[in-house]
Amino acid sequence: MKSYAVAQADEIPPGSRKLVEVGGRPIVIFNVNGEYFALLNRCPHQGASLCHGHLTGFASSTGPGQYALERAGEVIRCPWHGWEFDVKTGQSYFDPLHTKVRRYEAGVASGKEIVEGPYKAETFEVSVERNYVVVQV
C-alpha cells in the first residue's frame, strides 16, 4: 500500500476529525484519545458525509435510572439518517454482517520516516520537528 502524509499530528487534536483527499478519495481522519483512524467519508446508505456526523458512544444501563456512556467518541452517526459506525473498524451497529464503511490504516510517522526512501543521494543534516498523520491507501 502507498502511504500519504495528510496532516501534521497536532492539526487533529483528540476528539476531533479532519477531512482530506487521498488518491481522489474523500477520507475522514479521527483522533480518538491520541490514536488515528481513517474512514471513507461516505455513508454506504445514501452517501452522506460522515465528517459532518455526530461523534458519540454507547449508552449502557445496569438498571432503571442508571446509565453510563461507554466508548465516548468512538462512534460516528450519519448526519442524514443516523446510521452508526465504529470509527475504529468501520463496522455498522444496525447491520454488522452486511454494512460497513471502508476503513484505511492510519498512524503517526516522523517527518524523517516519511522522507527516507530506497535511493541513495548526497545528504545534508536535517532535523524534523513535527510528526505527521499518515494514511495508507
Backbone as a printed PyTorch tensor [residue, N CA C, xyz], in Angstrom:
tensor([[[  0.8310,  -1.1930,   0.0000],
         [  0.0000,   0.0000,   0.0000],
         [  0.8680,   1.2460,   0.0000]],

        [[  0.3810,   2.2710,  -0.6000],
         [  1.0860,   3.5370,  -0.6590],
         [  0.6890,   4.3850,   0.5510]],

        [[  1.6550,   5.0930,   1.1200],
         [  1.3960,   5.9450,   2.2850],
         [  1.3940,   7.4110,   1.8830]],

        [[  0.4930,   8.1820,   2.4770],
         [  0.3610,   9.6060,   2.2060],
         [  0.3760,  10.3810,   3.5200]],

        [[  1.2000,  11.4080,   3.6100],
         [  1.1580,  12.3050,   4.7640],
         [  0.0000,  13.2700,   4.5170]],

        [[ -0.9820,  13.2810,   5.3970],
         [ -2.1940,  14.0690,   5.1550],
         [ -2.3430,  15.2660,   6.0880]],

        [[ -1.6190,  15.2720,   7.2010],
         [ -1.7340,  16.3850,   8.1500],
         [ -0.6340,  16.2630,   9.1860]],

        [[ -0.3150,  17.3660,   9.8290],
         [  0.5570,  17.3000,  10.9800],
         [ -0.2750,  16.7590,  12.1340]],

        [[  0.3230,  15.9350,  12.9640],
         [ -0.4140,  15.2820,  14.0450],
         [ -1.1320,  16.2770,  14.9470]],

        [[ -0.5140,  17.4370,  15.2210],
         [ -1.1550,  18.3970,  16.1180],
         [ -2.3040,  19.1690,  15.4580]],

        [[ -2.5500,  18.9570,  14.1570],
         [ -3.6960,  19.5750,  13.4850],
         [ -5.0020,  18.8630,  13.8210]],

        [[ -4.8950,  17.6270,  14.3240],
         [ -6.0900,  16.8390,  14.6460],
         [ -6.0030,  16.4570,  16.1160]],

        [[ -6.4360,  17.3430,  17.0210],
         [ -6.3420,  17.0280,  18.4470],
         [ -7.3190,  15.9150,  18.8520]],

        [[ -7.0980,  15.2650,  19.9930],
         [ -8.0050,  14.2090,  20.4490],
         [ -9.4590,  14.6930,  20.4590]],

        [[-10.3460,  13.8230,  19.9590],
         [-11.7700,  14.1310,  19.9140],
         [-12.2010,  14.8880,  18.6650]],

        [[-11.2530,  15.1440,  17.7560],
         [-11.6050,  15.8900,  16.5510],
         [-11.4190,  15.0300,  15.3110]],

        [[-11.6790,  15.6240,  14.1670],
         [-11.5570,  14.9380,  12.8840],
         [-11.1180,  15.9180,  11.8180]],

        [[-10.6470,  15.3760,  10.7110],
         [-10.2290,  16.2220,   9.5920],
         [-10.5470,  15.4910,   8.2960]],

        [[-11.1400,  16.2150,   7.3580],
         [-11.4430,  15.6700,   6.0470],
         [-10.2730,  15.9400,   5.1120]],

        [[ -9.7990,  14.9010,   4.4330],
         [ -8.6870,  15.0250,   3.4900],
         [ -9.0670,  14.2940,   2.2040]],

        [[ -8.3020,  14.5470,   1.1510],
         [ -8.4810,  13.7910,  -0.0820],
         [ -7.1850,  13.0530,  -0.3640]],

        [[ -7.2920,  11.7400,  -0.5560],
         [ -6.1250,  10.8990,  -0.7990],
         [ -6.4050,  10.0510,  -2.0370]],

        [[ -5.6080,  10.2370,  -3.0640],
         [ -5.8020,   9.4610,  -4.2910],
         [ -7.1820,   9.6390,  -4.8780]],

        [[ -7.7560,  10.8380,  -4.7580],
         [ -9.0900,  11.1080,  -5.2860],
         [-10.2210,  10.6390,  -4.3950]],

        [[ -9.9060,  10.1110,  -3.2100],
         [-10.9400,   9.6110,  -2.2860],
         [-11.1020,  10.5660,  -1.1100]],

        [[-12.3430,  10.8900,  -0.7410],
         [-12.5470,  11.6950,   0.4630],
         [-12.4230,  10.7860,   1.6910]],

        [[-11.4950,  11.1210,   2.5660],
         [-11.2460,  10.2990,   3.7570],
         [-11.3040,  11.1930,   4.9810]],

        [[-11.9930,  10.7240,   6.0170],
         [-12.0570,  11.4790,   7.2630],
         [-11.1600,  10.7920,   8.2810]],

        [[-10.2730,  11.6000,   8.8800],
         [ -9.3260,  11.1190,   9.8870],
         [ -9.8740,  11.4940,  11.2540]],

        [[ -9.9560,  10.5340,  12.1640],
         [-10.4270,  10.7560,  13.5270],
         [ -9.2720,  10.5650,  14.4990]],

        [[ -9.1950,  11.4010,  15.5150],
         [ -8.2390,  11.2110,  16.6040],
         [ -9.0560,  10.7950,  17.8220]],

        [[ -8.9190,   9.5390,  18.2100],
         [ -9.6250,   9.0010,  19.3760],
         [ -8.5850,   8.7580,  20.4630]],

        [[ -8.5330,   9.6700,  21.4180],
         [ -7.5980,   9.5510,  22.5430],
         [ -6.1530,   9.3450,  22.0880]],

        [[ -5.7380,  10.0770,  21.0630],
         [ -4.3600,  10.0010,  20.5940],
         [ -4.0860,   8.9360,  19.5520]],

        [[ -5.0840,   8.1230,  19.2000],
         [ -4.9510,   7.1380,  18.1350],
         [ -5.6900,   7.6690,  16.9120]],

        [[ -5.1290,   7.4280,  15.7260],
         [ -5.7160,   7.9400,  14.4960],
         [ -6.3780,   6.8240,  13.7090]],

        [[ -7.5790,   7.1130,  13.1980],
         [ -8.3550,   6.1590,  12.4190],
         [ -8.8810,   6.8700,  11.1810]],

        [[ -8.9690,   6.1420,  10.0690],
         [ -9.3930,   6.7490,   8.8050],
         [-10.5320,   5.9380,   8.1920]],

        [[-11.5900,   6.6460,   7.7880],
         [-12.7410,   6.0260,   7.1250],
         [-13.0560,   6.7810,   5.8440]],

        [[-13.5900,   6.0660,   4.8640],
         [-14.1120,   6.7250,   3.6770],
         [-15.2140,   7.6630,   4.1310]],

        [[-15.2070,   8.8720,   3.6380],
         [-16.1610,   9.8850,   4.0950],
         [-17.4900,   9.7660,   3.3580]],

        [[-18.0530,   8.5770,   3.3520],
         [-19.3050,   8.3660,   2.6400],
         [-20.1140,   7.2830,   3.3460]],

        [[-21.3030,   7.6400,   3.8050],
         [-22.1930,   6.6440,   4.4050],
         [-22.6490,   5.6920,   3.3020]],

        [[-22.5960,   4.3680,   3.5270],
         [-22.9930,   3.4190,   2.4930],
         [-24.4900,   3.4490,   2.1770]],

        [[-25.2840,   4.0910,   3.0080],
         [-26.7250,   4.1380,   2.7830],
         [-27.0760,   5.0330,   1.6000]],

        [[-26.7600,   6.3340,   1.7050],
         [-27.0730,   7.2590,   0.6150],
         [-25.9630,   8.2830,   0.3700]],

        [[-24.7720,   8.0010,   0.8610],
         [-23.6110,   8.8100,   0.5220],
         [-23.3820,  10.0680,   1.3330]],

        [[-24.0180,  10.2230,   2.4690],
         [-23.8040,  11.4220,   3.2930],
         [-22.3620,  11.5060,   3.7700]],

        [[-21.9020,  12.7250,   4.0100],
         [-20.5500,  12.9670,   4.5070],
         [-20.4750,  12.6200,   5.9900]],

        [[-19.7320,  11.5660,   6.3230],
         [-19.5980,  11.1680,   7.7230],
         [-18.8230,  12.1970,   8.5340]],

        [[-18.0120,  12.9930,   7.8640],
         [-17.2490,  14.0390,   8.5450],
         [-18.1790,  15.0040,   9.2840]],

        [[-19.3860,  15.1690,   8.7750],
         [-20.3470,  16.0850,   9.3940],
         [-21.2690,  15.3920,  10.3960]],

        [[-21.0200,  14.1180,  10.6620],
         [-21.8350,  13.3740,  11.6100],
         [-21.4720,  13.6860,  13.0570]],

        [[-22.2900,  13.2060,  13.9560],
         [-22.0980,  13.4190,  15.3890],
         [-21.2680,  12.2740,  15.9600]],

        [[-20.1770,  12.6130,  16.6630],
         [-19.3810,  11.6010,  17.3620],
         [-20.0460,  11.3040,  18.7000]],

        [[-20.2320,  10.0510,  18.9820],
         [-20.9160,   9.6570,  20.2060],
         [-20.2850,   8.3770,  20.7440]],

        [[-20.9910,   7.6930,  21.5930],
         [-20.5570,   6.4200,  22.1650],
         [-21.7770,   5.5480,  22.3640]],

        [[-21.7120,   4.6330,  23.3120],
         [-22.8350,   3.7500,  23.6080],
         [-23.3550,   4.0260,  25.0040]],

        [[-24.6630,   4.0820,  25.1310],
         [-25.2830,   4.2120,  26.4470],
         [-25.5270,   2.8110,  26.9900]],

        [[-25.1020,   2.5650,  28.2060],
         [-25.3600,   1.2790,  28.8500],
         [-26.0730,   1.5300,  30.1700]],

        [[-26.7700,   0.5090,  30.6390],
         [-27.5330,   0.6590,  31.8680],
         [-27.4570,  -0.6190,  32.6910]],

        [[-27.2970,  -0.4390,  34.0010],
         [-27.3300,  -1.5830,  34.9080],
         [-28.6700,  -1.6750,  35.6160]],

        [[-29.5460,  -0.6980,  35.3610],
         [-30.8710,  -0.7050,  35.9630],
         [-31.5800,   0.6180,  35.7030]],

        [[-32.8340,   0.7140,  36.0900],
         [-33.6010,   1.9410,  35.8710],
         [-32.9120,   3.1490,  36.5070]],

        [[-32.7770,   4.2120,  35.7250],
         [-32.1740,   5.4410,  36.2230],
         [-30.6650,   5.4210,  36.3000]],

        [[-30.0520,   4.3000,  35.9630],
         [-28.5970,   4.2000,  35.9870],
         [-28.1000,   3.9910,  34.5620]],

        [[-27.2550,   4.8970,  34.1220],
         [-26.7250,   4.7580,  32.7710],
         [-25.3250,   5.3610,  32.7100]],

        [[-24.6070,   4.9280,  31.7070],
         [-23.2390,   5.4220,  31.5040],
         [-22.9570,   5.4640,  30.0120]],

        [[-22.1010,   6.3730,  29.5980],
         [-21.6710,   6.4480,  28.2120],
         [-20.3510,   5.7050,  28.0940]],

        [[-20.3280,   4.6830,  27.2560],
         [-19.1250,   3.8840,  27.0360],
         [-18.5730,   4.1850,  25.6480]],

        [[-17.2700,   4.0610,  25.5030],
         [-16.5860,   4.2700,  24.2210],
         [-16.9050,   5.6480,  23.6320]],

        [[-16.8840,   6.6500,  24.4690],
         [-17.1830,   8.0190,  24.0310],
         [-16.2580,   8.4270,  22.8910]],

        [[-16.8310,   9.0040,  21.8430],
         [-16.0650,   9.4920,  20.7030],
         [-15.6250,   8.4250,  19.7280]],

        [[-16.1060,   7.1940,  19.8860],
         [-15.6920,   6.0940,  19.0070],
         [-16.7670,   5.6820,  18.0110]],

        [[-17.9000,   6.3490,  18.0250],
         [-18.9950,   6.0110,  17.1130],
         [-19.3880,   7.2710,  16.3500]],

        [[-19.4290,   7.1600,  15.0150],
         [-19.8550,   8.2910,  14.1920],
         [-21.2770,   8.0020,  13.6960]],

        [[-22.1380,   9.0020,  13.8550],
         [-23.5380,   8.8650,  13.4350],
         [-23.7380,   9.6610,  12.1430]],

        [[-24.2530,   9.0080,  11.1170],
         [-24.5050,   9.6570,   9.8380],
         [-25.4300,  10.8580,  10.0520]],

        [[-25.0860,  12.0220,   9.4640],
         [-25.8940,  13.2180,   9.6840],
         [-27.2640,  13.1780,   8.9990]],

        [[-27.4600,  12.3040,   8.0330],
         [-28.7390,  12.2730,   7.3250],
         [-29.7610,  11.3430,   7.9750]],

        [[-29.3830,  10.1170,   8.2990],
         [-30.3570,   9.1410,   8.7750],
         [-29.9710,   8.4550,  10.0800]],

        [[-28.8570,   8.8690,  10.6730],
         [-28.4910,   8.3630,  11.9930],
         [-27.8400,   6.9950,  12.0220]],

        [[-27.4610,   6.4440,  10.8860],
         [-26.7760,   5.1530,  10.9020],
         [-25.4590,   5.3200,  11.6470]],

        [[-25.1090,   4.3620,  12.5000],
         [-23.9220,   4.4750,  13.3430],
         [-22.8310,   3.4890,  12.9210]],

        [[-21.5810,   3.9920,  12.9560],
         [-20.4320,   3.1910,  12.5580],
         [-19.3210,   3.3340,  13.5900]],

        [[-18.6070,   2.2440,  13.8260],
         [-17.4540,   2.2400,  14.7130],
         [-16.3030,   2.9500,  13.9990]],

        [[-15.7960,   4.0170,  14.5810],
         [-14.7140,   4.7960,  13.9870],
         [-13.4570,   3.9400,  13.8120]],

        [[-13.2180,   2.9960,  14.7180],
         [-12.0020,   2.1860,  14.6750],
         [-12.0380,   1.0920,  13.6090]],

        [[-13.2190,   0.5640,  13.3130],
         [-13.3100,  -0.5790,  12.3950],
         [-14.1590,  -0.3220,  11.1570]],

        [[-15.0370,   0.6790,  11.1940],
         [-15.9680,   0.9270,  10.0960],
         [-17.2200,   0.0760,  10.1790]],

        [[-17.3020,  -0.8180,  11.1530],
         [-18.4540,  -1.7110,  11.3110],
         [-19.7060,  -0.9280,  11.6580]],

        [[-20.8430,  -1.3570,  11.1110],
         [-22.1120,  -0.7300,  11.4610],
         [-22.7090,  -1.4430,  12.6720]],

        [[-23.6020,  -0.7590,  13.3480],
         [-24.2490,  -1.3710,  14.5100],
         [-25.6950,  -1.7360,  14.2390]],

        [[-26.2150,  -1.3690,  13.0820],
         [-27.5910,  -1.7250,  12.7440],
         [-27.6160,  -2.9640,  11.8550]],

        [[-26.5400,  -3.2370,  11.1060],
         [-26.4550,  -4.4030,  10.2250],
         [-24.9910,  -4.8260,  10.0920]],

        [[-24.3890,  -5.3320,  11.1710],
         [-22.9520,  -5.6060,  11.1700],
         [-22.4920,  -6.6710,  10.1770]],

        [[-23.3660,  -7.5510,   9.7330],
         [-22.9630,  -8.5980,   8.8000],
         [-22.8910,  -8.1210,   7.3590]],

        [[-23.6220,  -7.0610,   7.0260],
         [-23.7160,  -6.6540,   5.6280],
         [-23.2880,  -5.2190,   5.3190]],

        [[-23.1590,  -4.3850,   6.3290],
         [-22.8910,  -2.9800,   6.0650],
         [-21.7120,  -2.4890,   6.8940]],

        [[-20.7910,  -1.8140,   6.2120],
         [-19.6750,  -1.1720,   6.9090],
         [-19.1420,  -0.0580,   6.0210]],

        [[-18.3270,   0.7990,   6.6320],
         [-17.6680,   1.8790,   5.9180],
         [-16.2380,   1.4330,   5.6530]],

        [[-15.7220,   1.7620,   4.4840],
         [-14.3480,   1.4000,   4.1290],
         [-13.3830,   2.0520,   5.1050]],

        [[-12.5140,   1.2360,   5.6780],
         [-11.5300,   1.6850,   6.6610],
         [-10.1490,   1.6820,   6.0190]],

        [[ -9.3100,   2.6380,   6.4010],
         [ -7.9390,   2.7200,   5.9240],
         [ -7.0050,   2.7300,   7.1270]],

        [[ -5.8170,   2.1750,   6.9470],
         [ -4.8070,   2.2220,   8.0030],
         [ -4.3500,   3.6630,   8.1890]],

        [[ -4.2090,   4.0700,   9.4270],
         [ -3.7290,   5.4200,   9.7330],
         [ -2.8280,   5.3350,  10.9480]],

        [[ -1.8640,   6.2040,  11.0110],
         [ -0.9570,   6.2330,  12.1430],
         [ -0.0960,   7.4750,  12.0650]],

        [[  0.8680,   7.5630,  12.9560],
         [  1.7500,   8.7230,  13.0080],
         [  3.1670,   8.2730,  12.6600]],

        [[  3.8100,   9.0540,  11.8130],
         [  5.2030,   8.8010,  11.4480],
         [  5.9580,  10.1130,  11.5450]],

        [[  7.2130,  10.0320,  11.9160],
         [  8.0140,  11.2550,  11.9850],
         [  8.3260,  11.7260,  10.5790]],

        [[  8.6130,  12.9940,  10.4490],
         [  8.9770,  13.5430,   9.1480],
         [ 10.1600,  12.8130,   8.5500]],

        [[ 11.1050,  12.3860,   9.3910],
         [ 12.2890,  11.6760,   8.9130],
         [ 11.8900,  10.3580,   8.2370]],

        [[ 10.9410,   9.6170,   8.8290],
         [ 10.4960,   8.3520,   8.2480],
         [  9.8210,   8.5620,   6.9010]],

        [[  9.1130,   9.6490,   6.7490],
         [  8.4000,   9.9180,   5.5030],
         [  9.3790,  10.2710,   4.3900]],

        [[ 10.4200,  11.0100,   4.7110],
         [ 11.3660,  11.4830,   3.7050],
         [ 12.2880,  10.3800,   3.2090]],

        [[ 12.6860,   9.4610,   4.0690],
         [ 13.6340,   8.4170,   3.6800],
         [ 13.0210,   7.5030,   2.6260]],

        [[ 13.8230,   7.0610,   1.6840],
         [ 13.3610,   6.1780,   0.6240],
         [ 14.4340,   5.1840,   0.2470]],

        [[ 14.2250,   4.4130,  -0.8250],
         [ 15.1740,   3.3580,  -1.1960],
         [ 16.3930,   3.8570,  -1.9550]],

        [[ 16.4010,   5.1060,  -2.4100],
         [ 17.5050,   5.6050,  -3.2240],
         [ 18.5050,   6.3640,  -2.3740]],

        [[ 19.7910,   6.2770,  -2.7350],
         [ 20.8440,   6.9630,  -2.0040],
         [ 21.2770,   8.1940,  -2.7900]],

        [[ 21.4720,   9.2720,  -2.1030],
         [ 21.9250,  10.5070,  -2.7350],
         [ 22.7370,  11.2700,  -1.7030]],

        [[ 23.3840,  12.3220,  -2.1520],
         [ 24.1200,  13.1670,  -1.2200],
         [ 23.1310,  13.7350,  -0.2110]],

        [[ 23.4700,  13.6830,   1.0460],
         [ 22.5430,  14.1370,   2.0780],
         [ 23.1300,  15.2900,   2.8750]],

        [[ 22.2570,  16.0180,   3.5160],
         [ 22.6200,  17.1260,   4.3790],
         [ 21.8960,  16.9560,   5.6920]],

        [[ 22.4500,  17.4510,   6.7500],
         [ 21.8540,  17.3470,   8.0810],
         [ 20.5100,  18.0910,   8.1010]],

        [[ 19.4720,  17.4010,   8.4970],
         [ 18.1280,  17.9940,   8.5770],
         [ 17.5010,  17.5140,   9.8760]],

        [[ 16.7960,  18.4010,  10.5650],
         [ 16.0710,  17.9750,  11.7580],
         [ 14.5750,  18.0370,  11.4760]],

        [[ 13.8630,  17.1220,  12.0770],
         [ 12.4080,  17.0660,  11.9100],
         [ 11.7840,  17.4370,  13.2340]],

        [[ 10.9230,  18.4260,  13.2110],
         [ 10.3450,  18.9490,  14.4380],
         [  8.9420,  18.4010,  14.7260]],

        [[  8.2480,  17.9490,  13.7310],
         [  6.8560,  17.5490,  13.9380],
         [  6.5970,  16.1500,  13.4260]],

        [[  5.4880,  15.5690,  13.8860],
         [  5.0130,  14.2880,  13.3910],
         [  3.8480,  14.5230,  12.4490]],

        [[  3.6350,  13.6040,  11.5200],
         [  2.5780,  13.7230,  10.5330],
         [  1.6500,  12.5320,  10.6150]],

        [[  0.3540,  12.7420,  10.3620],
         [ -0.5960,  11.6510,  10.2680],
         [ -0.4620,  11.0740,   8.8720]],

        [[ -0.3240,   9.7520,   8.7650],
         [ -0.0960,   9.0870,   7.5010],
         [ -1.2300,   8.0970,   7.2580]],

        [[ -1.8060,   8.0900,   6.0370],
         [ -2.8710,   7.1680,   5.6530],
         [ -2.3460,   6.2620,   4.5610]],

        [[ -2.6490,   4.9670,   4.6660],
         [ -2.2450,   4.0050,   3.6330],
         [ -3.4560,   3.6610,   2.7830]],

        [[ -3.3130,   3.8720,   1.4780],
         [ -4.4150,   3.6100,   0.5400],
         [ -3.9570,   2.5760,  -0.4690]]])
